Amino acid sequence: MDTLPSDLRCPTCDDGLAICSVCNQAENTLAPECPGPAPSISVRSKFFLGDLVTKTKGSEWTGRVVGYYSTALTPVGVCVESDKHAGSVQIYPESALSPKSKHEDNDD
């Protein structure tokens, strides 16, 4: 993969880009027709977009990471789309999730 120009790198972590949640384009590269703004927050999570994760305690939730959020009480939060119910998304603190292998047994 080519090295990205410095003006497209995340200014906080320098490891990646902030991605628009609407069109999935990197910040500063949004197409004019994109109705969504580039995100204004930069969250550094141990999970990457697309990672399969599961909730570790309480109610069950397993799915793929589709986004991130940050609040005063939850500095690193993760948005997880259910692997059983397409389009259903829950948000959890990063600490409430663990990675799940694609090869682990399903409860189906």
RODO-2510 file (C-alpha; in nm, 4 decimals, decimal comma):
residues 108
     n   res          X          Y          Z
     1     m     0,0000     0,0000     0,0000
     2     d     0,1319     0,3461    -0,0868
     3     t     0,2295     0,5855     0,1889
     4     l    -0,0347     0,8524     0,2334
     5     p     0,0511     1,2208     0,2039
     6     s     0,0979     1,3816     0,5448
     7     d    -0,2075     1,6062     0,4961
     8     l    -0,4275     1,2930     0,4793
     9     r    -0,2923     1,1262     0,7930
    10     c    -0,4765     1,1475     1,1227
    11     p    -0,3172     1,4382     1,3136
    12     t    -0,3764     1,2656     1,6470
    13     c    -0,2375     0,9160     1,6011
    14     d    -0,0660     0,9353     1,2588
    15     d    -0,1599     0,5670     1,2126
    16     g    -0,4632     0,6128     0,9959
    17     l    -0,7321     0,8434     0,8703
    18     a    -1,0551     0,9811     1,0022
    19     i    -1,3229     0,8264     0,7815
    20     c    -1,6573     0,9784     0,6876
    21     s    -1,9359     0,7613     0,8291
    22     v    -2,1562     0,8402     0,5286
    23     c    -1,9361     0,7746     0,2250
    24     n    -1,6367     0,5925     0,3815
    25     q    -1,3898     0,8342     0,2234
    26     a    -1,0918     0,9678     0,4145
    27     e    -1,1199     1,3157     0,5600
    28     n    -0,9950     1,5866     0,3230
    29     t    -1,0863     1,3631     0,0266
    30     l    -1,4662     1,3743     0,0452
    31     a    -1,6469     1,3893    -0,2853
    32     p    -1,8564     1,7071    -0,3276
    33     e    -2,1747     1,4974    -0,3477
    34     c    -2,1205     1,3399    -0,0021
    35     p    -2,3941     1,4695     0,2313
    36     g    -2,1924     1,3910     0,5445
    37     p    -1,9076     1,5834     0,7022
    38     a    -1,5758     1,4291     0,7912
    39     p    -1,5804     1,3256     1,1558
    40     s    -1,4559     1,5839     1,3996
    41     i    -1,3383     1,3363     1,6636
    42     s    -1,0396     1,1114     1,6567
    43     v    -1,0718     0,7930     1,8609
    44     r    -0,7854     0,5475     1,8976
    45     s    -0,9279     0,2001     1,9523
    46     k    -0,7659    -0,1404     1,9767
    47     f    -1,0342    -0,2582     1,7310
    48     f    -1,0298    -0,1786     1,3599
    49     l    -1,3303    -0,1201     1,1343
    50     g    -1,4641    -0,4601     1,0321
    51     d    -1,3213    -0,6493     1,3318
    52     l    -1,5501    -0,9183     1,4735
    53     v    -1,6126    -0,8491     1,8440
    54     t    -1,8381    -0,9748     2,1208
    55     k    -1,9691    -0,8204     2,4405
    56     t    -1,7986    -0,9740     2,7430
    57     k    -2,0603    -0,9388     3,0213
    58     g    -2,4358    -0,9086     3,0618
    59     s    -2,6504    -0,9191     2,7504
    60     e    -2,5046    -1,0812     2,4393
    61     w    -2,4007    -0,8888     2,1295
    62     t    -2,1651    -1,0038     1,8570
    63     g    -2,0889    -0,8206     1,5370
    64     r    -1,8516    -0,6092     1,3331
    65     v    -1,7018    -0,2743     1,4309
    66     v    -1,8621    -0,0061     1,2124
    67     g    -1,7593     0,3120     1,3921
    68     y    -1,6350     0,4888     1,7016
    69     y    -1,7529     0,7536     1,9450
    70     s    -1,6201     0,9477     2,2404
    71     t    -1,7914     1,1130     2,5381
    72     a    -1,6779     1,2536     2,8708
    73     l    -1,7609     0,9206     3,0401
    74     t    -1,6548     0,6952     2,7520
    75     p    -1,3344     0,8252     2,5943
    76     v    -1,3142     0,5258     2,3574
    77     g    -1,6453     0,3834     2,2424
    78     v    -1,7163     0,1339     1,9654
    79     c    -2,0220     0,0995     1,7387
    80     v    -2,0994    -0,2659     1,6635
    81     e    -2,3391    -0,3894     1,3930
    82     s    -2,4993    -0,7233     1,4821
    83     d    -2,3858    -1,0261     1,2850
    84     k    -2,7367    -1,1745     1,3256
    85     h    -2,9555    -0,8690     1,2551
    86     a    -2,8213    -0,6551     0,9690
    87     g    -2,8523    -0,2844     1,0361
    88     s    -2,8898    -0,3212     1,4142
    89     v    -2,6122    -0,1276     1,5856
    90     q    -2,5254    -0,0951     1,9543
    91     i    -2,2584     0,1234     2,1127
    92     y    -2,0297     0,0018     2,3900
    93     p    -1,7220     0,1202     2,5747
    94     e    -1,4171    -0,0483     2,4250
    95     s    -1,3549    -0,2183     2,7604
    96     a    -1,6882    -0,4063     2,7309
    97     l    -1,5781    -0,5865     2,4137
    98     s    -1,3317    -0,8576     2,3202
    99     p    -1,2173    -0,9883     1,9821
   100     k    -1,4023    -1,2913     1,8500
   101     s    -1,2484    -1,5367     1,6083
   102     k    -1,4413    -1,6195     1,2914
   103     h    -1,3789    -1,9842     1,3791
   104     e    -1,5458    -1,9815     1,7221
   105     d    -1,8637    -2,1846     1,7427
   106     n    -2,1874    -1,9972     1,6730
   107     d    -2,4897    -2,0441     1,8968
   108     d    -2,7146    -2,1155     1,5947
***
